[in-house]
């Protein structure tokens, strides 16, 4: 593909940028992805072959896709850490199993493709025993009270990586985005040295830049730390204290942005600006693969999206190709050229960096120019800046070698016709220089490295709706793993042989006490979920077995991520049952949001009990051991996952999970024609993950709301109507937080105004600077059904969820 002439650039005077190898600076430490924080790769392991291998190739295979240079993983801590719980290798001080979970598998897959990839472990949470007094067992709630105990816990994980999986860990962090401790860091350093792991580098503290002042004031603490790891650092902050420590400074967690063209633009910008403005030498994206359900936190804030194990479909490769611009042309250990000698800011906005092989002749120049409208990541905020197209001349000093051509790869994330990592004709070097027009959205790589390729696999067709019926007796699951498609949110549920019948397998909740949490410090009881956030009308059935008198077994429908909402049925050993809105609190007392209660004959200890719950519209029915115990009215405004769980930290066991459709509202409604001029209205959302063509809209990175069936755009014209899409029509551009709109409700603001898209309970849709008295001006996007809704979680003030529609 030839580089097109870019309108507005012809005839502009070129700015000149010198590239001079004599002015080398810090070593480049790599570009990485983060699995965890938490459970962000959960669904990837359930993909069938060859699709799972193909996704892994895109992430790790050299010169194919993202070609990642660092893989950072969560050291599971038995507690909710964003999108779920990752199980610990030590649930208690006497327990050790380094085969649990999927991070070991993922690291081995990465290493098999790229032996040079660096591995980095970081805990988000810790099992509660880590903070217990070693003598009395009294919990302190902190991982730093007994630092040697915590260091040994981390050591066992590192030993497991080495001795069981053949993996050498390169970096270890302290505690994700929480406090740090000098005594613990020293204990880690001593423990590593005493056990043959002295080469592991310690990163502190995977959080804010305040750690730099702490280290500056405590030289002994500073001596234990090798790398400063900052999360979501703003390039408009002062990091002079950090750099005074003479340690590499990394963006050790970055982006959290949806993986469309805007997410790619964000990533392209920060990977350049972090060095140019802040002297940072590595960037690690949270998160790696986006393999977690919509309805848990930060949906698809990742390099690509893989949420359909049942179909094998994956999508959104834009960030993969943005990453390839750097990783396929560099190696860890190359050197940055200093600002003004190969790196810096472009005259009209944007950045360029040059990386050179200090022991050879190869070099790579990276150029990025992103407009302010598309440059922000979801966090932190980005100051307003003016970015314009320009023509640039790059002048190669004599020490860059006698180069006549450079490989040239281009992306553009903003043009009407986007481009992702496309090979261009070689850039010709004349008299040691070349000149290139740079448009808004451009991302260029010029390099002496010529091994890059754009790998290509074709995914299967998308099937967004979770397939029902679903059943699982867990007998085919590897010991110590979660059941397929189940996503633990509180507690850790693992498949193990049935102690009373070893030919049978069961799923057991394994966490024995409240963990030292990252985000959840004791809310509702342990729970694993499955399915879709859109579900309403389902039957969930499971067998459970209670080990102690205080335990209860529960099933639920319509739950949100932490089962604060939804319809839950729980049964105790004595046969008492409760139907509630939301799951059981960890106190075990059902004192909030009751619907109904009653009793059956005692089910007793260690006896199997079958629990079945059906919800259809405004009715709930339930059965215990085959006998119906309720048929009652419930509110019909909740929607969400199926779930099963319990009330406290007990080893309750489950078997024979079954989920099925209930009721009749599972067929797509009749099609509703749409044309230019069709007005937009609000209607009750189609439930159950069923696609309704009238409610199907696509959000684009250019802020358009496109009606999928007609291809027309929502427009401020004669009210709010469908019109022919125009790339430049500002009345069609509804700017929003393109990441959070899939995870909460956010405004959709007409470009350049204070006017928002608004809806009303009377069904009307408008554009206004204020919300209607009986309406809303914030929205949430449900990507599986392409619905633009007026609520994310249940909002009792708004009633039944309403969706944007073309059908009255």
N, C-alpha and C positions, 0 to 999 in steps of 0.2 A: 504494500500500500504506500503510495507516495504522499508526502506531507502536503496538504492543501495550503494554498495561499489564504491567510487569515485576514478577513476584512478589518480595516482600521489599523493594520500594522504596516502596510506597504508605504514606504517613504519616511517612516519614523527614523530618527537618528538612533544609531545603536549605542547602547552602553557597553563599555568594555570591562571584562573581568579577567584578571590575570590568574593563571594556574601555575604555581611554582612549587616544585617538589622539595626544595631546600627548606621550606618552612613547615615541617611536619609538626603535628601536635599530639594529642592524646591517642591512645590505641582505641580502635573501634571494638566494642564488646558484644555486639550482635543485636539481632532482631528476634523477638520470641513471641510465643503464645502461652496462655495460662489456662490449664485445665483444673477447674476447681474454684473454690470460693463462690459457691460450692455446688458440686454435683452437675457442673455444666456440660460434662461429656456423658452423662448418664445414658442417654438413648443411643449413643453411637455404638456401644458394645452389643446392642440388640439388632443391629443391621445384619442382614444376610450377605453372603458373598455373591458376586464380586464387588457389590456396592461399597461394603465397608472398607475393603482394600483400596478402592478407588478414592474414597474420601481421604484415607490416610496418605495416599500418594500425593494428593493435592497439598496436604499440609507439610509433609516431611521429605518427600523424594527429591533429591538434588536435581536442579535444572529441569523441573517439571511444573511446579506450582509455587506455593509460598516458600518452600525450601528453608524452613525455619532453622535458626541457628541456636535457639535456646528453647527448651521446654520446661516450663515451671508448673509444678503440680501441688495440689493441696495434700498435706499430711492429714488424713482424715481424723477428726476429733469427736465423732459421735453426736454432733450438734448441727443444727440448721446454720448454714453459712452462705446463703443467698438464694439458691435454687433448689436446695435440698440438703440432706445430711450425707456426709461421706464417712463410712465406717472406719473405726480406729483399728490399728493392729494390736492394741492392748485395751480391751474394754475394762480390765481390772489389773491390778499389779501382778496377779498370778496368771494372767492370760497373755498369750502371745501367738498370733497367727499372721504371718506376713504374706498370705495368699489372698486375703480378703480384698474386695473392691476391685476397681478396674484401672487405677492409676499405674500399677505395676505393668499390667498388660500394655497400656498406652506408651509408657516409657520404652518398653522393649520393642514395640512396633516402630517408634521413632528412631531408636538406635539401629534397628535392622536396616532401615532405609538410609540413615546418615550416621555413621559411627562417630562423626565429629561433633554431633549436637551436644550442647551442654545441658545438664540436668540440675534442677533447682527445686528444693522442697521448702514448703512454708506451712505452718499450722494456722488455721483460722480459729480453731477451738481445741480444747483438750478434754479428754475423759476426766470425770470428776476426781478420780483417785489420785491424779497427779498432784492435786492440791491438798490431799489428806495428810494429816500428821502421820508419819511413818510408824509411830508407836501406838497412838490412841485411835487413829483412823478418823479423827474429827476433821471435817472439810474446812479449808480456808477460803476456797473460791478463787484462788490465784495460782497460776502456774509458777510463780517466782518465789513463793514462800519457802519451798524446799527445792532449791535450784538443782541440786545433784540428782534428785528424783526425776525432775523434768528432763535434764540432760540425758539421763539413762534411757528415758522413754524415747527421745529422739535418736539416740544411739541405736536402739533396737530396730528402728525403722531403717537407718542407714545400713546396719548389718544385714537386715533382710534384703535390702536392695542388692547388696554385694553378694552375699552368700547363697541366697535362694534364686535371685533373678539375674545375676551377673552384671549388675548395673553399678557404675561408679557415680556417686552424687558429687557435683561440683560446687554447689552453693546451698546454704541453709539460712533461712530467715528466722526472725525471733518470734513474732506474733503479729498476724496481719492487722494493721490499722488500730492496734491497741497499745498498751503501755509496753515499755522495755525495761531492762534491768541489767545493771552493770555486773552484779554478782552472777546472774544467770549466764550472761555472755561469757564471763570468765570461766564458769563451770563448763559451758559448751566447748570452749577452746581447750581446756585441760582434758576433758573427756575425749575429744577427738584425738588429741596428741597421744594420749595414753593407750588408745585402741587402734592405732595405725591409720587414722583418718586425718592426720595433720594438714593435708593439702586442701581439705574442704574450706572454702571461703565463707565467712559469716557476713550476711547482709543485715544492716540495721537502718530503719526498723520496719520497712515496708509500711510507711505512713507519711506523716508530715515532716517538713524540714526542721521542726523544732529539735529533732534528734541531733542536728549538727551543733546547735548551741550546747546541748547536753554533753556531747563528746568533746567539744572544745574546752569545757569546764572540768572535764574528768579525763586526763590523759591516760590513765590506766584502762578505763573503759574504752577509749578510742583505740588503744593498742590491740584490743581483742577483735576489732571490727575491720573488715577488709573493704567493704563496699557500702556506699550510702544509697539506700533504696527508697525512692520517693514515689508516692502515688498521686497521679493526676496533677503533676506540677505545672503551675502557670509559668510560661516563659516571660512573664512580666513581673516576676518577683525577683528578689535579690538572693542569690545563692553564694555570696562571697564567703560566708562562714563555712558552708559546706566545702567549698573548694580549698579553703585554708587548711583543711585536714589532710590534703594531698592523697586523697583516695578517689577512685572512680565514683562518679555520681550517675545513677541510673534513674530512668523512669521505669521503675520495676513493676508498676501496674499502670496501664494507660488505655485510653479510648472509651470503653463502655458504650460504644456507639453502634447503632443499628447498621447492619452490613449491606447497605445499599450504596449508591454513588456518593451520597453525603458522608457516610461512614468511611468510604475509601478516601474521600477528599480530606477529611479530618486526619486520618492516619498518615497520608502522604505529607500533610503539612507538619504534623508534630515530629515525625521522624527526622525531618530536616531542621525545623526550628529549635528543637531541643538541643542540638549541638550548637547551632549558630548563635542563639540568644542565651543559652544556659549552660553550655559546656557539658551536656549529658552525652554519654557514650553508648548507651543501650536503651532500647524501648521494648517493653513486653506488653502485648495486647491482652486485656481481659475482654472477651475470653476466646479460647481457642476455636471451638467448633459449634457452639450454639445448639447442643443436642439435649434440650430440655423443653418441657411443655410450655406453650403459651398459657398464661395464667399463673406461672411462677415468675419471679422477678427478672427484669431486664431481658425480656425476650429478644433473642437473636442479636445480642450485642457482641458480635463475634466475627471471626474470619469468614465463616460460611454458616449456613443453616442446615441442620440435618435432624429433623423432628418427625420423620415418617419411617420408622424401621419396618412397618408393615408393607410399605410400597417400595422402599429403597430410594426414594426421591431425595435429592438435596438441591439447594439453590443458593443464589446470591454470592457470586464468585468475585465481586468487585474488589473486596479487600484482599483476597488472595493475590490478585494481579497487582494491586498496589504494592504489596509486600515483595513480590517477585522483582520489582524494579530495583530493589536494594540487594536482596539476599542472593539472587542468582548472579550477581556481579561483584561480590565482596566476600571476604573471609574475616572471621574474628582474628584480631591481631594486626590487621591493616591499620594504617594511621590516617587520621584526619589531616587535611591541610588547613592551616590556620585561616581565620577570617582575614580577607584581603589578599590571600595567596591561593585561593581555590575554593574557599567557602565564604558565605556572607549573605547579606540581604540584596535582593534585586532592586534596582533603582525605583521601579514602579510597583513594588510590593511583591513578596514571594521570597524564596530562598534557594540557595544552591550550596551543595557540599561536594567536596572531592575527597575520595579515599584512595590511598596508594598502598601497594605492596612494598613494605620497607626493605625487603630482601630481593625484590625483582623489579620488573619493568611495568607490570600491569597497574592500571588506574581506572577509576570510574568517577564520572561527574554526574551528579543527580540534580535536577532542576525542577522546582515545583512552584506553581502560581495558582492559588485558590482565592476566589473572591470572598469577601467577608460573609456573604449570605450562605456560603457552603463550607467555609473553613472551620466553624466551631465543632468541637467534639461535645458530647453531652455534658461533660464537665472537664475542667473548670470553665468559667466564663471567659470569653475572648473580647478584649477591648475593641471598639470600633476602629477599623483601619481601612484606608483606601488602597485598593489594588486595581491596577490597570494593565492592559496588554503592553508589550514592549518588544523591541528587537534587541537582542543581546549578541555581543561578540565575545567569544572566549579565546583568549590569547595564551597559548601554551609556551611556557618558558623552555629554554633549550634542555634543561634537565628532565623534562618529561619524555625525552627520547624523540627519535626521528619517526614520527607517526604521520602517515599519509591519510588514513581513514580510521574511523571509530564505528563500532557497532552502535546502532541507534534504535531504541525502543520507546514507544510513546503510548500514553493514555491521555484521555481527556474526560473529566468527570462532570463537566458543566455544559458542553455544547448540546444543541438539539439532537444531534446524532452522536451518541457517546462512543468512546473507544477505550478498550481495555487491553493493555500490554500487547500492542501490535508492533511487529518488527517493521522498521522503515528501511529504505535504502541507506547504505553506509553514509555517514557524514564525512564529506570530503574536507581535508585539512589543507589549506593553501597558505604558504608563508607562515606556518605555525599557528594559524587561527581559523576559526569558523564562525559564521554568523547565522543566527536562527531567530525567527519570529516566535514569540511566546504568547499564547492566548490565555484567557481566563479558563481555569480548569486543567491546564496542561501539567503533565508529569512526564519528564524526559529522563532517560538514562543514556549516557554516552560512555562507551567503555572499550578497552582493549580486550576484554574478556568476550569470547565468542562461543561459549558453550550453552548459552541460555536457550530455552525452548518454552513454548506455551503448550503444556500438556492438555490433552483433550479426552475426556470420557463423556458419554451421553447418559444422563440419569434417566431412570424409568419415569413414566407418567406420574404426576402428583395425584395422591389420594388423601386430601386433607383430613377427612373425617375418620376418626378412630373406628376400626371395624368391629361390629358387634354381630353375633354374640362373641364373648370372650370368656374362656375358661382356662384354668391352670391348676393342676394338682401338685405342681412343683417337683415332680419326680425326675424331670429331665434337667434340673438346674444343678450346676456345680456347687458343691458345698461351700458355704461362706459367702455366696453371692446373693444379690437381690433377685427376686423373680423378674422375668422379662416384663418390661413396660411399667413396672411399679417404680415409683419415685418417692423414696423416704423423705419426709419433711421434718418430722420430730422423732427422735430415736433412730435406731438402726435395725432393720429387719433382714435377717439372713436365712437362707435355706440350709437345713441340717437334717441328718437322719432322725427319724422318730425314735426316741429312746425306748419306747414301748413296742415298736414294730420296725425293725431296722430295714425292712424292705420298702417302707414308706418314707417319704420326705415331707417335712413340714417347714413352715416359715415362722421363725421365732424372733421376737423383739429381744435385742441383746444388751441394751444399755442398762447398767444396774443402778446408776445414780445420776442426779442432775449433773450434766457436763459443765465445764467452765466455758460458757458460751461466748460466741461472737456477737450474735444478734438476738438469740432467744435465750432468756435467762429464767425460763420456767413459765410457760404459758399453758397451753392445753396438753393433753396426754399424747404419747407417741402415736404417730399416724403415718401411713404410706398411702399415696393417691395414685390414680390411674385414669386415663380418658381424656376428656375435653372440658374446657371451661364453659362451653355452650350447653352442656347436657342439663336436662331437666327431668325427662321422663324415662327413668331406667329402673331396673330391678338389680339389686346387688345382694349376693348370697355368699356366705362363707361359714366354714366350721371353725370353732375356736375351743381352746382348752385352757382353763384357769389354774395357775399353780399355787396361789395363795388366797386366803379369804378376802383380802382387800382389793383384789383385781376385778376388773370388768372387761368384757369383750364388746367391741362396737363395730357397726357398719354405718355407712353414711352415703348420702347422695348430695349433689349440688353444693359441694364444699369449695371454699377458696383455699389458697395455699396452706394456711395454718389452721384450717377448719374453724375459723372464727364465725363463719356463716355456714349455711347449709342445714340439712336435716340429718340428725344423728340418732341412732338407736343403740343403747348400751344395756347390757345385762350383767348382773352381779351373781356371785356364787349362790346366794340365797334365793335367786329367782326374781329379784326385784329388777324392773326395767324402767328406763326413762327415754322418752322421745323429746329431743331438744333442738333448738336452733343453735347450731355450732356444736363442736365436739366437747368432750368432758374436760373440765379444768384439772390440773394436776393434783389439786387437793382431793379429788375424787368425789366432791359434793356437787350435786346438780342443783345449784341454787339460782342459776340464771337462765333465762330464756326457755322455760319449760313449755312443752306442748301437751304431753300426756304422760302418765306413768301407771304402773300396775305391777302385778306379781304373777309368777307361775311357780310350779313346783321347783324346789331347789335343784340346781344343776350340778352342784357339788364340785369338789376339787378333782382335777386331772381327768375329767370326763368330757368327751366331745359334745359340743352343743352346736346346732345349726341355727344360724341367724339370717333372716331374709327381710329386706326392706324394699318396698316399691313406692316410688313417688310419681304421680301423674297430675300435671296441672296443679290443682289445689287440694289434692287428696293423698294421704299417706296410708299404706297398709303394711303390716308387719306380721311375721310368723317366727315362732321360736320352737325349734324341733318339730316343725310341720304344723303346729297348731296356730291359727290366726289369733293374734292378741290385740290388734287394733285396726280400725278403719276410720280415719279422722281427718278433719279439715286442717290444712296448713296454708300458709301464705304461698302465693305462686310467683313471687318476684325473685327468688333465688335461682341461680344457675351455677353449675360447677362440676367438679370431678366426682367420681366414685372413690370411696376410701374405706379402709378398715384400720382399726387400731385399738387403743386401750386407754386407761385413765392414769397410769403411773409407770414407774420404772421397774416393771415386772417382766418375767420371761413368759409372757402369754404366747401361745402357739396357734397358728392358723393353717388351714388346709382347704382345698377344693373351692377355690374362688370362682364365682360365676357372675357375669354381668350380661344383661340382655336389654333390648329395647322394651319399653312399656308404653301402653297407650297407642294412639293412632297418628300422632303428629310427627311422623318420620318421613313423609313423602314430600318432595319438592312441590311448592304451590304452583298454580297456573302461571304461565309467563305473562308479563305485563309489558306491552310495547312502549318504547321510549324513542323520542325524536327530538330534533332541535326545537327548543321552546318548551319542552316538558318541565313543569314546575316540580321542585323537590318538596317532599312532605316527610313527616315522621309517622312511623307505624310501630306497633308492637313487634319486637324482633322475632324472627323465625328461630325457634329453639332447636336444641339437640344436634347442633353441628350440621344441619341440613342447609344446603346452599339455596338461597332464594335470589334468583336473577335480578329482581327489582331492587334488592338491598346490596348487591355486589359492587363494590367500588375498590379501585386500586389507588393507593397513595404513591405519588411519584417523588423523586428527589428534587424536582423542579417545583414542588408544592401544588401540583395539580391533584384534583380528586376526579378520577376517571371512572365513569360508569362502564363496567367491564363488558356488558352485553352490547351496548351501542357504540362504545368508543368515544362518547361525548364527555365533555368536562363540565363540572359544576361551576357556575358562573354567576357573578352578581350582574344580572341583567333582567329587567322586568321582574324584580324580586330575586329569587334564586332559582335558576333554570339550567337545563342542559343546553350547551352550545358547542359548536365545533371547536375542538381544542386548538389553541394557539400558543406557541412557545413563548411569545412575547406579551400576551394579554395579561396585564396585571390584575384584572378583575377575576382571573382564574387561579391566582396564586395565593393559597391560604397557608401561610407559614406556620410551622408548629415545631415542637421538640420532636424530631423525627424518630427518636428512640423511645422516649417516655410515653408517647401516645399509644404505644402497644402495651403499656404496663400500668397506666393510671389514666386520669382525665387531664387534658391540657387544652389551652386555647388554640384555635385555628384562626389566625389573624390575617386579614387581607393585606397584601404586600403594600408597604409604605403608608399604612393607615393605622388607626386604633380600633378599627371595626373588626368584629369577630363574627364568625358563623354562629348563629344562635338557633335554638329550637324551642318549641313550646308544647306543653301537654295537650293543647288543642290541635296539634298536628302541623302547625305552620313552621316554616323555616325562613330565616332572614339573615341579614347582615346588619349588625348594630354595635355601637360602642358600649352597650350595657345589656345585661341579661333580661329577658322578659320576666315579669313578676311571677309567672307560673311556668318557668322554663329553665334553660341552662345555656351557658356559653363555653362549656368545655366538653371535650369529646374523647372517646377511646376507640382504638381500631382493633378489631378482632381478625387477625390475618387468616385463620382457617376458613372462615365463612365470608371474609371480605366485608364485614359489617362495620359501619361507623356508628357507634353506640353513644348514648348519653350517660352511661355509667360503666365502670370497670368491675368493682365489687358492688354488692347489693347496696342500693341507696333507698332506704324506706321513704324518704321524702319525695322521691321521683316515681316510686311505684314500679310497675312492670317495665323492664328495659325497652327503650324506644330506639329505633334505627332509622337512619336516613334512607329514603326510598323514592323511587320514581312512580310508585303505584299508590293511588289514593285508597 
